[in-house]
């Protein structure tokens, strides 16, 4: 569980991953050590349009939970990543996501996502499974060293 948490809380690695994918990410806080209040401004292209998002770390329970809040022009939301130890070598990652519309257009977009919930959930599950395999591979590489 500690290894999974260390991967999830490696904020600099997440920033680099975003930059590799074409996003412009910058820290907007002055904190010297990781903790609640850390904040980022992200600009990226999604579905042919430039988007901007402000992200803030709202909660940090070492080894157990990370909480974030995000806000853009159309949507705002909260995300909680919770870890549950299933055994010494298995960890469950639980993702809680709450998205709220800020405009009528965003409300219509979220309604269409709700109608396609099965497909959206399947795609999210596949991405999370790939992420879990990546973490497992990293852990095996780290253990081999």
DRENVEXKOL-477851 format. One record per residue: x, y, z of N, C-alpha, C, O in turn; chain. Coordinates in Angstrom, 1 decimal. Example, Ala and Ser with C-alpha at 12.3 -4.5 7.8 and 13.67 -1.06 7.14 Angstrom:
residues 2
GUNU    nxx    nyy    nzz   caxx   cayy   cazz    cxx    cyy    czz    oxx    oyy    ozz cadena
GUNU   13.2   -5.7    7.8   12.3   -4.5    7.8   13.2   -3.3    7.8   14.2   -3.3    8.5      A
GUNU   12.8   -2.2    7.1   13.7   -1.1    7.1   12.9    0.0    7.9   13.4    1.1    8.0      A
end
This chain:
residues 145
GUNU    nxx    nyy    nzz   caxx   cayy   cazz    cxx    cyy    czz    oxx    oyy    ozz cadena
GUNU    0.8   -1.2    0.0    0.0    0.0    0.0    0.9    1.3    0.0    0.5    2.3   -0.6      A
GUNU    2.0    1.2    0.7    2.9    2.4    0.7    3.4    2.7   -0.6    3.5    3.9   -1.0      A
GUNU    3.7    1.7   -1.4    4.3    2.0   -2.8    3.2    2.6   -3.7    3.5    3.6   -4.4      A
GUNU    2.0    2.1   -3.6    0.9    2.7   -4.4    0.7    4.2   -4.0    0.5    5.0   -4.8      A
GUNU    0.7    4.4   -2.7    0.5    5.8   -2.2    1.7    6.7   -2.7    1.4    7.8   -3.1      A
GUNU    2.9    6.2   -2.7    4.0    7.0   -3.1    3.9    7.3   -4.6    4.3    8.4   -5.0      A
GUNU    3.4    6.4   -5.4    3.2    6.7   -6.8    2.1    7.8   -7.0    2.2    8.7   -7.7      A
GUNU    1.0    7.6   -6.3   -0.1    8.6   -6.4    0.2   10.0   -5.9   -0.2   11.0   -6.4      A
GUNU    1.1   10.0   -4.9    1.4   11.3   -4.3    2.7   11.9   -4.8    3.3   12.9   -4.3      A
GUNU    3.3   11.3   -5.9    4.4   11.9   -6.6    4.0   13.0   -7.5    3.8   12.7   -8.7      A
GUNU    3.7   14.2   -7.0    3.1   15.2   -7.8    4.0   15.7   -8.9    3.5   16.1  -10.0      A
GUNU    5.3   15.7   -8.7    6.2   16.1   -9.8    6.1   15.2  -11.0    6.2   15.6  -12.1      A
GUNU    6.0   13.9  -10.7    5.8   12.9  -11.8    4.5   13.2  -12.6    4.5   13.0  -13.8      A
GUNU    3.4   13.5  -11.8    2.2   13.8  -12.5    2.3   15.0  -13.4    1.8   15.1  -14.5      A
GUNU    3.0   16.0  -12.9    3.3   17.3  -13.7    4.0   16.9  -15.0    3.6   17.4  -16.0      A
GUNU    5.1   16.1  -14.8    5.8   15.7  -16.0    5.0   14.9  -17.0    5.1   15.1  -18.2      A
GUNU    4.1   14.0  -16.5    3.3   13.2  -17.3    2.3   14.1  -18.1    2.1   13.9  -19.3      A
GUNU    1.8   15.1  -17.5    0.9   16.1  -18.2    1.7   16.8  -19.2    1.1   17.0  -20.3      A
GUNU    2.9   17.2  -18.9    3.7   18.0  -19.9    4.0   17.1  -21.1    4.0   17.6  -22.3      A
GUNU    4.3   15.8  -20.9    4.6   14.9  -22.0    3.3   14.7  -22.9    3.5   14.4  -24.1      A
GUNU    2.2   14.9  -22.3    0.9   14.7  -23.1    0.5   16.0  -23.7   -0.6   16.1  -24.3      A
GUNU    1.3   17.0  -23.6    0.9   18.3  -24.3    0.2   19.3  -23.4   -0.1   20.4  -23.9      A
GUNU    0.1   19.1  -22.2   -0.6   20.0  -21.3    0.5   21.0  -20.8    1.6   20.7  -20.7      A
GUNU    0.0   22.2  -20.4    0.9   23.2  -19.8    0.4   23.3  -18.3   -0.6   23.7  -18.0      A
GUNU    1.3   22.8  -17.4    1.0   22.7  -16.0    2.0   23.5  -15.2    3.2   23.4  -15.4      A
GUNU    1.4   24.3  -14.3    2.3   25.0  -13.4    1.8   25.1  -12.0    0.6   25.2  -11.8      A
GUNU    2.7   25.0  -11.0    2.3   25.2   -9.6    1.9   26.6   -9.4    2.6   27.5   -9.8      A
GUNU    0.9   26.8   -8.6    0.4   28.2   -8.3    0.5   28.5   -6.8    0.1   29.6   -6.4      A
GUNU    1.0   27.5   -6.0    1.1   27.7   -4.6    2.6   28.0   -4.2    3.4   27.9   -5.1      A
GUNU    2.8   28.3   -3.0    4.1   28.6   -2.5    4.6   27.6   -1.4    5.6   27.8   -0.7      A
GUNU    3.9   26.5   -1.3    4.2   25.5   -0.3    5.6   24.8   -0.6    5.9   24.6   -1.8      A
GUNU    6.3   24.6    0.4    7.6   23.9    0.2    7.6   22.4    0.4    8.4   21.7   -0.2      A
GUNU    6.6   21.9    1.1    6.4   20.5    1.2    5.0   20.1    0.8    4.1   20.9    0.9      A
GUNU    4.8   18.8    0.3    3.5   18.4   -0.1    2.5   18.5    1.0    2.7   18.0    2.1      A
GUNU    1.3   19.0    0.7    0.2   19.1    1.7   -1.0   19.8    1.2   -0.9   20.4    0.1      A
GUNU   -2.1   19.8    1.9   -3.3   20.5    1.5   -2.9   22.0    1.2   -2.2   22.6    1.9      A
GUNU   -3.5   22.5    0.1   -3.2   23.8   -0.3   -2.3   23.8   -1.6   -2.3   24.9   -2.2      A
GUNU   -1.7   22.7   -1.9   -0.9   22.7   -3.1   -1.9   22.9   -4.3   -3.1   22.5   -4.2      A
GUNU   -1.5   23.7   -5.3   -2.4   24.0   -6.4   -1.7   24.1   -7.7   -0.5   24.4   -7.8      A
GUNU   -2.4   23.8   -8.8   -1.8   23.8  -10.1   -2.8   24.5  -11.1   -4.0   24.5  -10.8      A
GUNU   -2.2   25.1  -12.1   -3.0   25.6  -13.2   -2.7   24.8  -14.4   -1.5   24.6  -14.7      A
GUNU   -3.7   24.2  -15.0   -3.4   23.3  -16.2   -4.2   23.9  -17.4   -5.3   24.3  -17.3      A
GUNU   -3.4   23.9  -18.5   -4.0   24.3  -19.8   -3.8   23.1  -20.8   -2.6   22.6  -20.8      A
GUNU   -4.8   22.7  -21.5   -4.7   21.5  -22.4   -5.7   21.6  -23.5   -6.7   22.4  -23.4      A
GUNU   -5.5   20.8  -24.5   -6.5   20.7  -25.6   -7.3   19.5  -25.4   -6.8   18.4  -25.3      A
GUNU   -8.6   19.6  -25.5   -9.5   18.5  -25.3  -10.7   18.7  -26.3  -11.4   19.7  -26.3      A
GUNU  -10.9   17.7  -27.1  -12.0   17.7  -28.1  -11.9   19.0  -29.0  -12.9   19.6  -29.3      A
GUNU  -10.7   19.3  -29.4  -10.5   20.4  -30.3  -10.6   21.8  -29.7  -10.5   22.8  -30.5      A
GUNU  -10.7   21.9  -28.4  -10.7   23.2  -27.8   -9.7   23.3  -26.7   -9.3   22.3  -26.0      A
GUNU   -9.2   24.5  -26.5   -8.3   24.8  -25.4   -9.1   24.9  -24.1  -10.1   25.5  -24.0      A
GUNU   -8.6   24.2  -23.1   -9.3   24.2  -21.8   -8.3   24.6  -20.7   -7.1   24.5  -20.8      A
GUNU   -8.9   25.1  -19.6   -8.1   25.6  -18.5   -8.7   25.0  -17.2  -10.0   24.9  -17.1      A
GUNU   -7.9   24.6  -16.3   -8.4   23.9  -15.1   -7.5   24.3  -13.9   -6.3   24.3  -14.0      A
GUNU   -8.1   24.7  -12.8   -7.4   25.0  -11.6   -7.6   23.8  -10.7   -8.8   23.4  -10.4      A
GUNU   -6.6   23.2  -10.2   -6.6   22.0   -9.3   -6.0   22.4   -8.0   -4.9   23.0   -7.9      A
GUNU   -6.6   21.9   -6.9   -6.1   22.2   -5.6   -6.2   20.9   -4.7   -7.2   20.2   -4.7      A
GUNU   -5.1   20.6   -4.0   -5.1   19.4   -3.1   -5.8   19.9   -1.8   -5.3   20.8   -1.2      A
GUNU   -6.9   19.2   -1.5   -7.7   19.7   -0.4   -7.5   18.8    0.8   -7.8   19.2    1.9      A
GUNU   -7.0   17.6    0.6   -6.8   16.7    1.8   -5.7   15.7    1.5   -5.5   15.2    0.3      A
GUNU   -5.0   15.3    2.5   -3.9   14.4    2.4   -3.8   13.6    3.7   -3.4   14.1    4.7      A
GUNU   -4.1   12.3    3.6   -4.0   11.4    4.7   -2.9   10.4    4.3   -3.2    9.4    3.5      A
GUNU   -1.7   10.6    4.7   -0.6    9.7    4.3   -0.9    8.2    4.3   -1.3    7.7    5.4      A
GUNU   -0.6    7.6    3.2   -0.8    6.2    3.1   -2.3    5.8    2.9   -2.5    4.6    2.6      A
GUNU   -3.2    6.7    2.9   -4.6    6.3    2.8   -5.4    7.1    1.8   -6.2    6.4    1.0      A
GUNU   -5.3    8.4    1.7   -6.3    9.1    0.9   -5.7   10.4    0.4   -4.9   11.1    1.1      A
GUNU   -6.1   10.8   -0.8   -5.7   12.1   -1.5   -7.0   12.7   -1.9   -7.8   12.0   -2.6      A
GUNU   -7.3   14.0   -1.6   -8.5   14.7   -2.1   -8.1   15.9   -2.9   -7.2   16.6   -2.5      A
GUNU   -8.8   16.1   -4.0   -8.6   17.2   -4.9   -9.9   17.9   -5.2  -10.9   17.3   -5.2      A
GUNU   -9.8   19.2   -5.5  -10.9   20.0   -6.0  -10.4   20.6   -7.3   -9.3   21.1   -7.4      A
GUNU  -11.3   20.7   -8.3  -10.9   21.3   -9.6  -12.0   22.2  -10.1  -13.2   22.0   -9.8      A
GUNU  -11.6   23.2  -10.8  -12.6   24.1  -11.4  -12.2   24.6  -12.7  -11.0   25.1  -12.9      A
GUNU  -13.1   24.6  -13.7  -12.8   25.2  -15.0  -13.9   26.2  -15.3  -14.7   26.6  -14.4      A
GUNU  -14.0   26.6  -16.6  -15.1   27.5  -16.9  -16.5   26.9  -16.9  -17.4   27.6  -16.7      A
GUNU  -16.5   25.6  -17.3  -17.8   25.0  -17.4  -18.2   24.0  -16.3  -19.4   23.8  -16.0      A
GUNU  -17.2   23.4  -15.7  -17.4   22.4  -14.7  -16.5   22.6  -13.4  -15.5   23.3  -13.5      A
GUNU  -17.0   22.1  -12.3  -16.2   22.0  -11.1  -16.4   20.7  -10.5  -17.4   20.0  -10.7      A
GUNU  -15.5   20.2   -9.7  -15.7   18.9   -9.1  -14.7   18.5   -8.1  -13.7   19.3   -7.8      A
GUNU  -14.9   17.4   -7.5  -14.0   16.9   -6.4  -13.7   15.5   -6.8  -14.5   14.7   -7.3      A
GUNU  -12.4   15.1   -6.4  -12.0   13.7   -6.6  -11.3   13.3   -5.4  -10.4   14.0   -4.8      A
GUNU  -11.6   12.1   -5.0  -10.9   11.4   -3.8  -10.3   10.1   -4.2  -11.1    9.3   -4.8      A
GUNU   -9.1    9.9   -4.0   -8.4    8.6   -4.2   -8.2    8.0   -2.9   -7.4    8.5   -2.1      A
GUNU   -8.8    6.8   -2.7   -8.7    6.1   -1.4   -8.0    4.8   -1.6   -8.3    4.1   -2.6      A
GUNU   -7.1    4.4   -0.7   -6.4    3.2   -0.8   -6.9    2.3    0.4   -7.1    2.7    1.5      A
GUNU   -7.1    1.0    0.0   -7.5    0.0    1.0   -6.6   -1.2    0.8   -6.5   -1.8   -0.3      A
GUNU   -6.0   -1.6    1.9   -5.1   -2.7    1.9   -5.9   -4.0    1.9   -6.7   -4.3    2.8      A
GUNU   -5.7   -4.9    0.9   -6.4   -6.2    0.8   -5.5   -7.3    1.4   -6.0   -8.2    2.0      A
GUNU   -4.2   -7.1    1.2   -3.2   -8.1    1.8   -1.9   -7.3    1.7   -1.8   -6.2    1.2      A
GUNU   -0.8   -7.9    2.2    0.5   -7.2    2.2    0.9   -6.8    0.8    1.7   -5.9    0.6      A
GUNU    0.5   -7.5   -0.2    0.9   -7.3   -1.6   -0.2   -6.8   -2.5    0.0   -6.7   -3.7      A
GUNU   -1.4   -6.6   -2.0   -2.5   -6.1   -2.8   -3.2   -4.9   -2.2   -3.5   -4.9   -1.0      A
GUNU   -3.4   -3.9   -3.0   -4.1   -2.7   -2.6   -5.2   -2.3   -3.6   -5.1   -2.4   -4.8      A
GUNU   -6.3   -2.0   -3.0   -7.5   -1.5   -3.8   -7.4    0.0   -3.9   -7.3    0.7   -2.8      A
GUNU   -7.6    0.5   -5.1   -7.7    2.0   -5.3   -9.2    2.3   -5.6   -9.8    1.8   -6.5      A
GUNU   -9.7    3.2   -4.7  -11.1    3.5   -4.9  -11.2    5.0   -5.3  -10.6    5.9   -4.7      A
GUNU  -11.8    5.3   -6.4  -11.9    6.6   -7.0  -13.3    7.1   -6.8  -14.3    6.5   -7.3      A
GUNU  -13.5    8.2   -6.1  -14.7    8.9   -5.9  -14.6   10.2   -6.8  -13.7   11.0   -6.6      A
GUNU  -15.6   10.4   -7.6  -15.6   11.6   -8.5  -16.9   12.3   -8.5  -18.0   11.6   -8.7      A
GUNU  -17.0   13.6   -8.3  -18.2   14.3   -8.3  -18.0   15.5   -9.2  -17.1   16.4   -8.9      A
GUNU  -18.7   15.6  -10.2  -18.6   16.7  -11.2  -19.9   17.5  -11.2  -21.0   16.9  -11.3      A
GUNU  -19.8   18.8  -11.1  -21.0   19.7  -11.2  -20.9   20.7  -12.3  -19.8   21.3  -12.5      A
GUNU  -22.0   20.9  -13.0  -22.0   21.9  -14.1  -22.1   23.3  -13.6  -22.7   23.6  -12.6      A
GUNU  -21.4   24.2  -14.3  -21.5   25.6  -14.0  -22.3   26.4  -15.0  -22.7   27.6  -14.8      A
GUNU  -22.6   25.8  -16.1  -23.4   26.4  -17.2  -24.5   25.5  -17.7  -24.4   24.3  -17.4      A
GUNU  -25.4   26.0  -18.5  -26.4   25.2  -19.1  -25.8   24.2  -20.1  -26.2   23.0  -20.1      A
GUNU  -24.8   24.6  -20.8  -24.2   23.7  -21.8  -23.5   22.6  -21.1  -23.5   21.5  -21.6      A
GUNU  -22.8   22.9  -20.0  -22.2   21.8  -19.2  -23.2   20.9  -18.6  -22.9   19.7  -18.5      A
GUNU  -24.3   21.4  -18.2  -25.4   20.5  -17.7  -25.9   19.5  -18.8  -26.1   18.3  -18.5      A
GUNU  -26.0   20.0  -20.0  -26.4   19.2  -21.1  -25.3   18.1  -21.4  -25.6   17.0  -21.7      A
GUNU  -24.0   18.5  -21.4  -22.9   17.6  -21.6  -23.0   16.5  -20.5  -22.8   15.3  -20.9      A
GUNU  -23.1   16.9  -19.3  -23.1   15.9  -18.2  -24.4   14.9  -18.4  -24.3   13.8  -18.0      A
GUNU  -25.5   15.4  -18.9  -26.6   14.6  -19.1  -26.3   13.6  -20.2  -26.7   12.4  -20.0      A
GUNU  -25.6   14.0  -21.2  -25.3   13.0  -22.3  -24.3   12.0  -21.7  -24.3   10.8  -22.2      A
GUNU  -23.4   12.4  -20.8  -22.5   11.4  -20.2  -23.2   10.4  -19.4  -22.9    9.2  -19.4      A
GUNU  -24.3   10.9  -18.7  -25.1   10.0  -17.9  -25.8    9.0  -18.7  -26.0    7.8  -18.4      A
GUNU  -26.2    9.4  -19.9  -26.9    8.5  -20.8  -26.0    7.4  -21.3  -26.4    6.3  -21.6      A
GUNU  -24.7    7.8  -21.5  -23.7    6.8  -22.0  -22.9    6.2  -20.8  -21.7    5.9  -21.0      A
GUNU  -23.5    6.2  -19.6  -22.7    5.8  -18.4  -22.0    4.5  -18.6  -20.9    4.3  -18.1      A
GUNU  -22.6    3.5  -19.2  -22.0    2.2  -19.3  -20.7    2.2  -20.1  -19.7    1.7  -19.7      A
GUNU  -20.7    2.9  -21.2  -19.5    3.1  -22.1  -18.5    3.9  -21.3  -17.3    3.5  -21.4      A
GUNU  -18.9    4.9  -20.7  -17.9    5.8  -20.0  -17.3    5.0  -18.8  -16.1    5.1  -18.6      A
GUNU  -18.1    4.2  -18.1  -17.6    3.4  -17.0  -16.6    2.4  -17.5  -15.6    2.1  -16.8      A
GUNU  -16.9    1.7  -18.6  -16.1    0.7  -19.2  -14.7    1.3  -19.6  -13.7    0.7  -19.3      A
GUNU  -14.7    2.5  -20.2  -13.5    3.1  -20.6  -12.7    3.5  -19.4  -11.4    3.4  -19.3      A
GUNU  -13.3    4.1  -18.3  -12.6    4.5  -17.1  -12.0    3.2  -16.4  -10.9    3.3  -16.0      A
GUNU  -12.8    2.1  -16.4  -12.3    0.9  -15.8  -11.0    0.4  -16.5  -10.1   -0.1  -15.9      A
GUNU  -11.0    0.5  -17.8   -9.9    0.0  -18.6   -8.7    0.9  -18.3   -7.6    0.4  -18.2      A
GUNU   -8.9    2.2  -18.2   -7.7    3.1  -17.9   -7.2    2.8  -16.5   -6.0    2.8  -16.3      A
GUNU   -8.1    2.6  -15.6   -7.6    2.3  -14.2   -6.9    1.0  -14.2   -5.9    0.9  -13.4      A
GUNU   -7.4    0.0  -14.9   -6.7   -1.3  -14.9   -5.3   -1.2  -15.5   -4.3   -1.8  -15.0      A
GUNU   -5.2   -0.4  -16.6   -3.8   -0.1  -17.2   -2.9    0.6  -16.2   -1.8    0.3  -16.1      A
GUNU   -3.5    1.6  -15.5   -2.7    2.3  -14.5   -2.3    1.3  -13.4   -1.1    1.4  -12.9      A
GUNU   -3.1    0.4  -13.0   -2.8   -0.6  -11.9   -1.7   -1.5  -12.4   -0.7   -1.8  -11.7      A
GUNU   -1.7   -1.9  -13.7   -0.7   -2.8  -14.2    0.7   -2.0  -14.3    1.7   -2.6  -14.0      A
GUNU    0.6   -0.7  -14.6    1.8    0.1  -14.6    2.4    0.2  -13.2    3.6    0.1  -13.1      A
GUNU    1.6    0.4  -12.2    2.1    0.5  -10.8    2.7   -0.8  -10.4    3.8   -0.8   -9.8      A
GUNU    2.1   -1.9  -10.8    2.6   -3.3  -10.5    4.0   -3.5  -11.1    4.9   -4.0  -10.5      A
GUNU    4.1   -3.0  -12.4    5.4   -3.2  -13.1    6.5   -2.3  -12.4    7.6   -2.7  -12.2      A
GUNU    6.1   -1.1  -12.0    7.0   -0.2  -11.3    7.5   -0.9  -10.0    8.7   -0.8   -9.6      A
GUNU    6.5   -1.4   -9.3    6.8   -2.0   -8.0    7.8   -3.2   -8.1    8.7   -3.4   -7.4      A
GUNU    7.5   -4.0   -9.2    8.4   -5.2   -9.4    9.8   -4.7   -9.8   10.8   -5.3   -9.4      A
GUNU    9.9   -3.7  -10.6   11.2   -3.1  -11.0   11.9   -2.6   -9.7   13.1   -2.8   -9.6      A
GUNU   11.2   -1.9   -8.9   11.8   -1.3   -7.7   12.2   -2.4   -6.7   13.3   -2.3   -6.1      A
GUNU   11.5   -3.5   -6.6   11.8   -4.6   -5.7   13.0   -5.4   -6.3   13.8   -5.9   -5.5      A
GUNU   13.2   -5.4   -7.6   14.3   -6.1   -8.2   15.7   -5.4   -8.0   16.7   -6.0   -8.1      A
GUNU   15.6   -4.1   -7.7   16.8   -3.3   -7.5   17.5   -3.6   -6.2   18.6   -3.1   -5.9      A
end
